[in-house]
């Protein structure tokens, strides 16, 4: 996937708003993004982290009607699918699911079984990055739940930044918040969350690539254990030079 540069006017606006919103309450960044982009804005929620649920709750208050989507890899935990239903009813959302172009059976037939174990980068490309690209088609900006304290790879996350992978503005309202900040908000506002968080899973992805985190480990240590991998490719250029196979592009 080629890197896409912003035009000068957009680059200037991103830099200005990143500085203005750095450390500001997440609601301020959400309200700005909704006012600025309207229907051109979409909010990504994995339903696998407390941060995303806090964002949904905030958005229901300051950005009502914002489009929400998630990536249905077909390998999510049952608790994650149940939370999608719970949150949709709680907030009156029409959450849109984006599935991979390849079913699990088609993927296994083409690449062999357990691709996530042999080539997790390609598996993430097929099941997450490509569907995410479709979710962002026609949009001007998207909201993510990235936080600086989640992992070393996210330490430089800005409240507003240019997404060179997908070619649009990315808003990270929770960038300066900590895990403690998120849970304080969740508990104070009765925000629904994935019950697996109470069983040692602070960050949930696909069933094959997620394990409970041990005491003292990084919040994302339970993801892709032993694979030398920290990101799925949505938020970092871990897939530089890699393309979805032509057949998968449909």
Secondary structure, DSSP 8 states (H G I E B T S, - for coil): -------HHHHHHHHHHHHHHTTS-HHHHHHHHHHHHGGGEEEE--SSSHHHHHHHHHHHHHSTT-EEEEEE-S-B-HHHHHHHHHHHHHHT---EEEE-SS-HHHHHHHH-S-HHHH-HHHHHIIIIIHHHHHHTTT-SEEE----TTS-GGGTT--SEEEETTTTEEEE-TTTT--HHHHHHHHHHHT----GGGGGT-SS--BGGGB----TTS-TTTTBSTTTT----SSSSGGGTT----HHHH-
